[in-house]
């Protein structure tokens, strides 16, 4: 085997495809409530691998693969955190805004956002170079500078503007939350190529960042017997963060618990045993901040046994969210294996 000059093994074609897919998805504009562009992009990609595709009234993209067996709902949210213009200052043209999702005040200064019409704005705050150098003001003190561009009107939404890059085995960029989950679902669909033992609904949901709204309505439409959420999870391998055992590069994170979902032992064991049987690297995820589409799926109708496969991620809700290629690959393999085999839960 020829070893490249870098000393690393050549990347598998699947891995290269996954990287390109992820980078493409992170660059598509789609803040919460405005997912139409990313929905269109995903639909074009998955059409060859789905038996049925529809869009529900809230805007979720629902893709059925296979029939018979258990009815499984796999959900990854399309939306990203962003802002919506609420008022334009008459003298300066500076734009006041409200958040679309969980903005981090400390990560906003100097960050660029892009409106749907292409206008790029810069987030700023008062006295940014003096009193505010060491403290972050309240969110309502920030404004967006769009001077020199076409006017922005109240009601226009914007998403962060940042290109994704490679850093060794890592991919760094905005909107990994949750375009990484979308990429896992899409790549699993491609590799499965309709060869599944269960009626599997791959749902690309809307408005997760503002209250897991899309997954809630989609679950009522699909009426699944089993739910699987796909999302990122904060890794515990950074300095002075919440202590947990999730580490970048150590495999798929099988959720045990978060603030919105206690995974039933039978679902947890099903995922763990599948990973062990197929030799898929995995970790156990327990976090005390945040939740996923799984929290909504589990309470649909009379209740749905629900678990989650999480992609370890550093710097969640910033423009430099960081995931690892090995973890993405493990998540794809685990998801595909779960739905490709008979389920006896």
Buried (B, 14 or more C-beta within 10 A) or exposed (E): EEEEEEEEEEBEEBBEBBBEBBBBBBBBBBBBBBBBBBBBBBBEBBEEBBEEBEBBEBBBBBBBBBEEBBBBBBBBBBBBBBBBBEEBEEEEBBBBBEBBBEBBBEBBBEBBBBBBEEBBBBBBBEEBEEEBEEEBBEBEBBBBBBEEBEEBEEEBBBBBBBEBEEEEBBBBBBBBBBBBBBBBBBBBBBBBEEEBBBBBBBBBBBBBBBEBBBBBBBBEBBEBBBBBBBBBBBBBBEEEEEEBEBBBBBBBBBBBBBEBBBBBEEBBBBBBEBBEEEEBBBBBBBBEEBBBBBBBBBBBEEEBBBBBBBBBBBBBBBBBBBBBBBBBBBBBBBBBBBBBBEBEE
